[in-house]
Each structure stands twice: as structure tokens, then as C-alpha cells.
Amino acid sequence: MLCKESANLISAENAITFVNDELAKLDTPIANALKERFEERIIQRRNNVLVHLMMYLENPKFIDKKKDSLQVKIEKNKIVKLAVSLIQKLFMEEGDFEMTKEEGEIIIVEEKDSKAEVTDSKSLSLDEKFATFLKTKENFMSDSEPSIDHLEKIVKREMALFEASKSLPKNLSNLKKSLHSIKPTSVESERAFSAMNAFATKIRSRLNDDTMDAMIFLRQYYKNKAKNK
């Protein structure tokens, strides 16, 4: 389950919980020792808050629990802070977008062309051009991105709506889609290296990186196409 191509952090968490439960049912000295080491190893490598955020986005009732399946404390304030941080990094990259606020949602629109505001730059002196440039930059920096406090209020409002209606608002929905792209293991990367060995043989030792990349991409494309038929 952890190594499937379709695996994500949610399916990985379910697989880990299942293994843990099965070991607990055996209730033998070796099973108990294995369960203890298994939990210890998973917790060392697991991003607990990220997993809690994903579990919450799957089911809002998850937040009502005090601890998760590995007995790690669930803290809502940490989940909120991580959601705010990820939304800011993923959807509000400074300089690429201008942010406007409507009905508590963050709507991403293309950056306006600041050159359009300068009607006739040739008639301005160098000092006037510099003053216009500074004014444009100040307006963009002040309006382009809401503060962390404001963003946190928006996320909390959306979480409250989600918990009440069980329907994901726009920003949380976008966040959920993005987080589902995280792979729980490096197996997918290892598959790419294994596939490369089929192409990069002694006979084909002069293939360059771009050719190898294209061949592996086409192999995966036709493999997926055959599966979907």
C-alpha cells in the first residue's frame, strides 16, 4: 500500500494504522516489541502536523480527537498555522500575483502592468520617474498580499464553515489537492531509476539526459494509457 503509484499521505496513514492494530491484536512478546519499534520509527520520520492537517481535510471530525492512532497529540492551533503557511507559500508567491479579498476568499489574479500607469515617461525628469517607481512599488507591496493575521482569520473562517457544512471552501479545497500530490515514500523515484537502467545500457551509453528523460516519460505515458483502457 505504501509503494503504490496512487499512494498519498492519507493511504499511508491508513496502512500504518492497520499494521499497528494487527500487531496489537496478536498481543505476543515479539508482536508488542515489534509494534513499539514500528511506532518509534514511524514517529521519527512522520510530519505529525502535516498528517493531522490532511486527515482534517478528509474529515473535519478528526479535529475532535485528542490523539491520533500513534498517540500523538492533535493540536488545532498548529494545524491552522501550517495551513496558513502552506497557502501563503503555494498560492501567494510574492511578486507573481496580486491578491484581492472577496467574501473571505483569496482570489488570485494576474499582476497588473505597472507601466500602464505611466502615461508619458519621456516628459518626466529622472527624479519624477524614480518617485513614480517607488509609489508603484509601495502600492503593490501593500495591496498584493494580505498580512499573516488576516490570512489566519480567513483560514479559521473557512475551517468553521467546513466543520459546519462538511463542504470544503475554495482555499482549503485547493490546499487539499496540493497536499495529495505528496508521496509517502521515495519508491516512485526509485522506479524511475530502475526504468532508466533498461535504457541506459552499454550499447546506449551515449544517450544524453534530455533523451533519457523523454524516453522514460513516454514509457510511463504509454504504460498509464494501457492501464486506463
Buried (B, 14 or more C-beta within 10 A) or exposed (E): EEBBEEBBBBBBBEBBEEBBEEBEEEEEEEBEEBBEEBBEEBEEEBEBBBBBBBBBBBEBEBBEEEEBBBEBEBBEEBBBBBBBBBBBEEBBEEEEBBBEEEEBEBEEEEEBEBEEEEEEEEEBEEEEEEEBEEEBEEEBEEEBBBEEEEBBBBBBBBBEBBEEEEEBBEBBBBBBEBBBEBBBEEEEEEBEEEBBEEEBEEEEEEBEEEEBEEBBEEBBEEEEEEEEE
